[in-house]
């Protein structure tokens, strides 16, 4: 926070910059987190023969990702739910994290008709994905992705709250005088960590964006 800016501005710039720093830290930690857990789901909960009991669900595999469109994305979410059912994962506390383009497909799917979902307002109106087949749906631009035979493929994660543990804390904040100018530097130490505790409570959909 430059001393001159502090005098000339009637806004609390340091608060705005602190908020931005918090968002930038979230991007770094979430990116690392999604990349690390992409390989953690149990082998029965991913791949072309997913399903602990039936092995009947194609959730995509390296070299053969599934192609998601607004016509089939709901089917694949239901398949993820069935795969977790076969792993005896509790129904309450389930979630799915989708890339932004996949979240857009859901808004364009049949769920845009509020009469189908029983909601008072269409997802086209409020932008909320809500709950589908017992999953609370989230959208993130930070899901792990790879280039597979010229296609960008995303590791779409689904699971239960008990699958993963996460801890994060700002352990220290301090203000320093800048060396190269007249101003203050505020810095903080964010300590965080995570661990997959129950791989059987995680499922992976390996998918690319379809064109239809």
ZIRABEL-V604281 format. One record per residue. RES is the residue in one small letter. PHI is phi in whole degrees, 0 to 359 (NA if undefined). Layout:
BEGIN
res = {RES RES}
phi = {PHI PHI}
END
This chain:
BEGIN
res = {x x x x x x x x x x x x x x x x x x x x x x x x x x x x x x x x x x x x x x x x x x x x x x x x x x x x x x x x x x x x x x x x x x x x x x x x x x x x x x x x x x x x x x x x x x x x x x x x x x x x x x x x x x x x x x x x x x x x x x x x x x x x x x x x x x x x x x x x x x x x x x x x x x x x x x x x x x x x x x x x x x x x x x x x x x x x x x x x x x x x x x x x x x x x x x x x x x x x x x x x x x x x x x x x x x x x}
phi = {NA 292 300 294 298 297 282 278 265 263 254 276 299 298 292 295 291 295 298 294 298 298 294 294 293 298 298 295 291 293 299 296 299 295 294 288 275 299 260 277 304 303 300 281 251 203 91 282 231 288 117 300 265 263 52 252 241 269 256 89 211 305 88 213 289 281 256 271 226 292 276 242 297 293 298 289 295 297 298 301 296 292 299 291 300 292 266 60 275 305 282 282 91 274 212 225 248 247 293 302 293 287 298 296 297 296 294 267 282 299 291 294 273 298 292 284 275 83 278 281 226 293 297 291 271 258 74 270 281 71 240 229 47 76 265 278 262 234 239 212 275 253 300 293 223 222 264 237 52 74 254 277 245 249 267 278 262 226 177 237 302 284 290 227 248 217 221 210 207 279 270 202 230 209 246 235 279 292 275 262 205 268 177 251 246 249 225 223 251 256 254 214 194 204 202 277 265 228 302 291 261 240 225 233 251 264 219 235 281 282 257 258}
END
